[in-house]
């Protein structure tokens, strides 16, 4: 069904309501992690449309903005051995 729905809309008009799997993919996590994030409040609760459960893409955007950012810079990997530290 998602493929049919997406093929109806032009690329410039992404769907506003996303199913669970689409919502998880939209924010870049697995469906199981998305479920955890909904349970603990990091992601919004879904809307109910008749029997469908959908997440509002705009609410996902707002929730995503409030997630903490990783500190600046990348932590280097530990050297494989002491010789890697020699100059």
C-alpha positions as CSV (number, residue, x, y, z in Angstrom):
1,X,0.0,0.0,0.0
2,X,2.7,2.6,0.8
3,X,4.2,2.2,-2.7
4,X,0.7,2.8,-4.3
5,X,0.1,5.9,-2.1
6,X,3.6,7.3,-2.8
7,X,3.2,6.8,-6.6
8,X,0.0,8.9,-6.5
9,X,1.6,11.9,-5.0
10,X,4.2,14.0,-6.9
11,X,7.7,13.9,-5.4
12,X,7.3,17.5,-4.4
13,X,4.3,16.5,-2.1
14,X,5.4,13.9,0.5
15,X,2.6,12.3,2.5
16,X,1.7,14.1,5.7
17,X,0.6,10.9,7.5
18,X,3.1,8.1,7.8
19,X,2.6,4.5,9.0
20,X,4.9,3.2,11.8
21,X,7.5,1.8,9.4
22,X,7.6,4.9,7.3
23,X,7.8,7.1,10.4
24,X,10.7,5.1,11.7
25,X,12.5,5.3,8.4
26,X,11.8,9.0,8.2
27,X,13.7,9.7,11.3
28,X,16.4,7.1,10.5
29,X,15.8,4.4,13.1
30,X,14.4,0.9,13.2
31,X,10.7,0.3,13.9
32,X,11.5,-1.2,17.3
33,X,13.6,1.8,18.4
34,X,10.8,4.1,17.1
35,X,8.3,2.2,19.3
36,X,10.6,2.8,22.3
37,X,10.9,6.5,21.4
38,X,7.1,6.8,21.2
39,X,6.7,5.0,24.6
40,X,9.3,7.2,26.3
41,X,8.0,10.4,24.8
42,X,10.9,11.3,22.5
43,X,8.6,10.8,19.5
44,X,4.9,11.9,19.3
45,X,2.0,9.5,19.7
46,X,0.1,8.6,16.5
47,X,-3.1,10.0,15.1
48,X,-6.0,7.7,14.5
49,X,-7.9,7.9,11.2
50,X,-10.7,5.4,11.3
51,X,-8.8,2.1,11.9
52,X,-5.4,3.5,10.6
53,X,-2.6,4.6,12.9
54,X,-0.5,7.4,11.4
55,X,2.2,9.7,12.5
56,X,2.1,13.4,11.5
57,X,5.3,14.2,9.6
58,X,5.3,17.7,11.0
59,X,5.1,16.5,14.6
60,X,8.0,14.1,13.8
61,X,10.0,17.0,12.5
62,X,9.4,19.0,15.8
63,X,10.2,16.0,18.0
64,X,13.4,15.3,15.9
65,X,14.6,18.9,16.5
66,X,14.4,18.4,20.3
67,X,16.6,15.3,20.3
68,X,20.0,15.9,21.8
69,X,22.9,16.4,19.5
70,X,26.2,14.6,19.7
71,X,29.1,16.7,21.0
72,X,31.1,18.6,18.4
73,X,33.9,16.6,16.9
74,X,34.3,12.9,16.4
75,X,35.9,10.7,19.1
76,X,38.8,8.9,17.4
77,X,38.9,5.2,17.7
78,X,41.4,3.8,20.2
79,X,44.7,2.9,18.6
80,X,45.1,-0.8,17.6
81,X,48.4,-1.0,19.5
82,X,51.0,1.3,21.1
83,X,53.0,1.5,17.9
84,X,50.2,3.5,16.4
85,X,50.9,6.4,18.8
86,X,54.6,6.5,17.8
87,X,55.7,9.5,15.7
